[in-house]
Amino acid sequence: MRSHVPHPPRLALAALGALATAAAVVVLVLVPAFSRADNLGALKSQLGAQQARQHGLSASIGQLNHSISTLDSQIALVRSREAAVNAELVRRRAQLTQVGNELSAERAHLGMLRRKLAAARLLLAAQLRSGYEADRPSLVTIVLSAHGFQDLLTTLSFLGDAQHSQQRLIALTVSAKRAAASTAARLAMLQRTDARLTEETAVQARALAGMNTLLGSREQALARARAAQAAALVASQAASRRLAGRISAVEAARRAAARRAAAAAAARAAAAAAAAAAGGGSGGSGEPGGSGGSGGSTAPSGGWAIPEAIVMCESGGQNLPPNSAGASGYYQIIPSTWKLFGGTGPAAYLASLSEQSAVASRIWNGGAGASNWVCAAIVGIH
């Protein structure tokens, strides 16, 4: 009898077909989800930009703090100078008061001297006029007109006293004139001193007011700049936290999708193996069990140079820009590995898909290099 290979029940075949169809549908559903994987690179670029901005803001705030500290030292120095100038102002005000009192006394003294000089001039003028108008007696006339020796002595004494009195009056007039001139000169000097001290006091007061205004405005400007940059730093830090959360969510979704893709690939492989066994039996014409292409094996699949499940886990099948570790491209190869295995250019994502696949094939080396991909362990390929 001809041997007969029993066919599997139609219901079981239908179930296997449905399972394979469902796995294919799962894979098709996952692909659009991973088509947004380039957003992960954009998010990481934004996060890097925010971190660079935070570094710049921190450095700027440090410089502002240094400037404010330096300004505080300057303000302390100016305030100490202000205290010294205030003490000098108090001393000069007292000096001004003293000069004012001296001016009043000198004005009164000058007035008295001028009155005394005027009186002396009048008396001297009267005496000179009187001596000029009267006949000046000669000595013979005085002797002959004297009534005795005693009268002669009295007359001579009177004339000598008159002459001495006139000489004293002349000397007093000259002295009063000199004193009046000296007092007038001293008064002028005191007036100049008073004007000079008043001007110096005004200059010091204006200088202090200007310094206080300048330092105060500069301190306020620095404080406003520091507050603005501190607010920008807080906002950037908040943005970084939001981006980090979104990146974590996207990466978690990628890992979950990779696990689902691996499960779907395993289901497809199981369905294909069951279908081959059911169609070919022990002597059938189905594919050999070891000819591969299944997502759970170490053979390349899905048109990729390495198992498709690893590619889906690593990049979602997208040519991604470098992440924080520098890995890029479809196979997420870091620059040092890319160069080590013959890649051209500085990074994998800048090369064509065919070159990336050739480099990935050399790295994979029939599964010996699976450890180069973290996702290999995640999807269960070792």
C-alpha positions in Angstrom: 0.0 0.0 0.0 1.0 3.4 -0.8 1.8 5.2 2.3 -0.5 8.0 3.1 0.6 11.2 4.9 -2.3 12.4 7.0 -3.2 16.1 6.5 -3.8 18.3 9.5 -7.4 19.2 10.2 -8.7 22.1 8.3 -9.6 23.9 11.5 -6.0 23.7 12.8 -4.6 25.0 9.5 -7.1 27.8 9.6 -6.0 28.7 13.1 -2.3 28.6 12.1 -3.1 30.9 9.1 -5.0 33.2 11.3 -2.1 33.3 13.8 0.3 34.2 11.0 -2.1 36.8 9.6 -2.4 38.3 13.1 1.3 38.4 13.5 1.7 40.1 10.2 -1.0 42.6 11.2 0.9 43.3 14.5 4.1 43.9 12.6 2.2 46.2 10.1 0.7 48.1 13.0 4.1 48.5 14.7 5.8 49.9 11.7 3.8 53.2 11.7 4.5 53.5 15.4 8.3 53.2 14.7 8.0 55.6 11.8 7.9 58.2 14.5 11.3 57.1 15.9 12.9 60.0 14.2 11.1 62.1 16.8 13.3 60.5 19.5 16.4 61.9 17.8 14.7 65.3 17.6 13.8 65.1 21.3 17.4 64.2 22.2 18.7 67.1 20.1 16.3 69.4 21.9 17.4 68.1 25.2 21.1 68.6 24.3 20.3 72.1 23.2 18.5 72.8 26.5 21.5 71.3 28.5 23.9 73.5 26.5 21.7 76.5 27.2 21.6 75.7 30.9 25.4 75.4 30.9 25.7 78.8 29.2 23.1 80.4 31.6 24.9 78.9 34.6 28.2 80.3 33.4 26.6 83.7 32.8 25.0 83.7 36.2 28.4 82.9 37.7 29.9 85.8 35.9 27.1 88.1 37.1 27.6 86.9 40.7 31.3 87.7 40.4 30.4 91.1 39.0 27.9 91.8 41.8 30.5 90.6 44.4 33.0 93.0 42.9 30.4 95.8 42.8 29.6 95.1 46.5 33.3 95.6 47.3 33.3 98.9 45.3 30.1 100.0 47.1 31.7 99.2 50.5 34.8 101.2 49.4 32.7 104.2 48.3 30.6 104.1 51.5 33.8 104.2 53.6 35.0 107.1 51.4 31.5 108.7 51.9 31.9 108.4 55.6 35.3 110.1 55.5 33.9 112.9 53.2 31.0 113.4 55.5 33.4 113.8 58.4 35.4 116.2 56.3 32.1 118.1 55.5 31.3 118.4 59.2 34.8 119.8 59.8 34.5 122.2 56.9 31.1 123.4 58.0 32.6 124.1 61.4 35.5 125.9 59.7 33.0 127.9 57.6 31.2 128.9 60.7 34.5 130.0 62.3 35.4 131.9 59.1 32.0 133.6 59.2 32.5 134.6 62.7 36.0 135.9 61.9 34.6 137.8 58.9 32.0 139.5 61.1 34.6 140.4 63.7 37.0 141.7 61.0 34.3 143.7 59.4 33.5 145.4 62.7 37.2 146.0 63.4 37.7 147.4 60.0 34.7 149.7 60.5 36.2 150.9 63.8 39.6 151.5 62.2 38.1 153.4 59.3 36.2 155.6 61.7 39.3 156.1 63.8 41.3 156.9 60.7 38.7 159.4 59.5 38.8 161.1 62.9 42.6 161.2 63.0 42.6 162.7 59.5 40.1 165.4 60.5 42.1 166.3 63.6 45.4 166.3 61.7 43.9 168.4 59.0 42.6 170.9 61.6 46.0 171.1 63.2 47.8 171.6 60.0 45.3 174.2 58.9 45.6 176.0 62.2 49.4 176.0 62.1 49.3 177.2 58.5 46.9 180.0 59.2 48.6 181.3 62.5 52.0 183.1 62.4 54.7 180.8 63.6 56.6 182.8 66.4 60.3 182.9 66.3 62.4 182.1 69.4 63.5 185.8 69.8 59.8 186.8 69.8 59.0 184.2 72.4 61.9 185.3 74.6 61.1 189.0 74.3 57.4 188.5 74.9 57.9 186.3 78.0 57.1 187.9 81.4 59.9 186.4 83.2 61.8 183.2 83.1 58.9 181.0 84.3 56.6 182.3 81.6 59.3 181.6 79.1 59.7 178.0 80.3 55.9 177.5 80.2 55.6 178.8 76.7 58.5 176.6 75.4 57.0 173.6 77.1 53.6 174.3 75.5 55.1 174.6 72.1 57.1 171.4 72.5 54.0 169.5 73.7 52.0 170.8 70.7 54.7 169.7 68.4 54.9 166.2 70.0 51.1 165.9 69.9 51.1 166.7 66.3 53.8 164.1 65.6 51.9 161.5 67.6 48.7 162.3 65.7 50.6 161.9 62.4 52.0 158.6 63.6 48.6 157.4 64.8 47.1 158.3 61.4 49.8 156.4 59.6 49.3 153.4 61.9 45.6 153.5 61.6 45.9 153.5 57.8 48.3 150.5 57.8 46.0 148.6 60.2 43.0 149.4 58.0 44.9 148.2 54.9 46.0 145.0 56.7 42.5 144.3 58.0 41.1 144.8 54.5 43.6 142.4 53.0 42.8 139.8 55.7 39.1 140.3 55.1 39.7 139.7 51.3 41.7 136.6 52.1 39.0 135.3 54.4 36.4 135.9 51.8 38.4 134.0 49.2 38.9 131.1 51.8 35.1 131.1 52.4 34.4 130.9 48.7 37.0 128.1 48.2 35.7 126.0 51.0 32.1 126.5 49.9 33.0 125.4 46.3 35.0 122.4 47.5 32.1 121.3 49.7 29.7 121.5 46.8 32.1 119.5 44.6 32.4 116.8 47.2 28.7 116.6 47.7 28.0 116.4 43.9 30.7 113.7 43.5 29.2 111.6 46.2 25.7 111.9 44.8 27.0 110.9 41.4 28.8 107.9 42.7 25.8 106.7 44.7 23.5 107.1 41.7 25.9 105.3 39.4 26.6 102.4 41.8 22.9 102.1 42.7 21.8 101.9 39.0 24.5 99.4 38.1 23.6 97.2 41.1 19.9 97.2 40.0 20.8 96.4 36.4 23.0 93.5 37.5 20.3 92.2 39.8 17.7 92.4 37.0 20.0 90.6 34.6 20.7 87.9 37.1 17.0 87.5 37.9 16.2 87.2 34.2 18.8 84.6 33.6 17.9 82.7 36.7 14.3 82.6 35.4 15.5 81.4 32.0 17.6 78.7 33.7 14.6 77.5 35.7 12.5 77.4 32.5 15.2 75.5 30.6 15.5 73.0 33.4 11.7 72.5 33.4 11.9 72.0 29.6 14.7 69.5 30.0 12.6 67.5 32.6 9.7 67.5 30.1 11.9 66.4 27.3 13.6 63.7 29.4 10.1 62.4 30.3 9.0 62.3 26.7 12.3 60.5 25.7 11.8 58.0 28.5 8.2 57.4 27.3 9.3 57.0 23.7 12.1 54.7 24.6 9.8 52.6 26.8 7.3 52.4 23.9 10.1 51.4 21.6 11.2 48.6 23.9 7.6 47.4 24.2 7.2 47.5 20.5 10.4 45.6 20.0 9.2 42.9 22.4 5.9 42.7 20.5 7.8 42.6 17.2 10.0 39.8 18.5 6.9 37.9 19.7 5.2 38.4 16.3 8.3 37.2 14.5 8.5 34.2 16.7 4.8 33.5 16.1 5.3 33.8 12.3 8.3 31.5 12.5 6.2 29.0 14.5 3.3 29.3 12.0 5.6 28.9 9.1 7.3 25.8 10.6 3.9 24.3 11.4 2.6 25.0 7.9 5.8 23.5 6.4 5.4 20.4 8.6 1.8 20.1 7.8 2.3 20.6 4.0 5.5 18.5 3.5 5.5 16.0 6.4 8.5 13.9 7.0 9.2 13.4 3.2 7.5 16.5 1.9 8.9 19.3 -0.2 8.8 22.0 2.5 11.7 24.1 3.5 14.3 22.6 5.8 13.9 23.5 9.4 17.4 25.1 9.6 17.2 27.3 6.5 16.2 30.2 8.7 14.8 33.6 8.2 12.9 33.3 11.5 13.0 36.4 13.9 14.1 34.2 16.8 17.2 32.8 15.1 20.6 34.4 14.7 20.1 34.5 10.9 19.4 37.9 9.1 15.8 38.5 8.3 13.3 41.0 7.0 15.8 42.2 4.4 18.2 43.4 7.0 21.8 42.3 7.6 20.9 41.2 11.1 17.7 39.8 12.6 14.8 42.1 12.0 13.7 42.1 15.6 17.0 43.6 16.7 16.7 46.4 14.0 13.1 47.2 15.1 14.3 47.4 18.7 17.3 49.5 18.0 16.0 52.0 15.4 12.5 51.0 14.4 13.8 50.6 10.9 14.7 54.4 10.7 18.0 56.1 9.8 18.3 57.9 13.1 20.8 60.7 13.9 23.3 60.2 16.7 21.8 59.6 20.2 23.5 60.6 23.5 26.0 57.7 23.1 26.8 58.6 19.5 25.0 55.6 18.0 23.2 56.3 14.7 21.7 54.9 11.5 19.5 51.9 10.9 21.7 49.6 13.0 22.6 52.2 15.7 26.4 51.8 15.3 28.7 54.0 17.3 31.5 55.9 15.5 34.4 53.9 16.8 32.8 50.6 15.8 31.7 52.1 12.4 35.3 53.0 11.6 36.7 49.7 13.0 34.6 47.6 10.6 35.3 49.7 7.5 32.6 52.3 7.5 33.3 55.6 5.6 32.5 59.0 6.9 32.3 60.2 10.5 29.0 58.4 11.4 26.8 55.6 10.2 23.6 57.6 9.5 25.5 59.7 6.9 26.1 56.5 4.8 23.7 54.7 2.5 21.6 51.8 3.6 23.7 49.3 1.6 26.9 50.4 3.2 25.3 50.4 6.7 24.1 46.8 6.0 27.5 45.7 4.8 29.2 47.1 8.0 26.5 45.6 10.2 27.0 42.2 8.5 30.7 42.3 9.3 29.9 43.2 12.9 27.2 40.5 13.1 29.5 37.8 11.7 26.8 35.1 11.6 25.7 35.9 15.2 29.1 35.9 16.8 28.9 39.7 17.2 25.3 39.8 18.6 26.6 41.2 21.9 27.4 44.5 20.0 23.6 45.2 20.1 21.9 45.7 23.4 18.5 44.8 21.8 19.8 41.3 21.0 19.4 40.3 24.6 16.1 42.1 24.9 14.5 40.2 22.0 16.0 36.9 23.2 18.8 36.5 20.6 22.2 35.6 22.0 
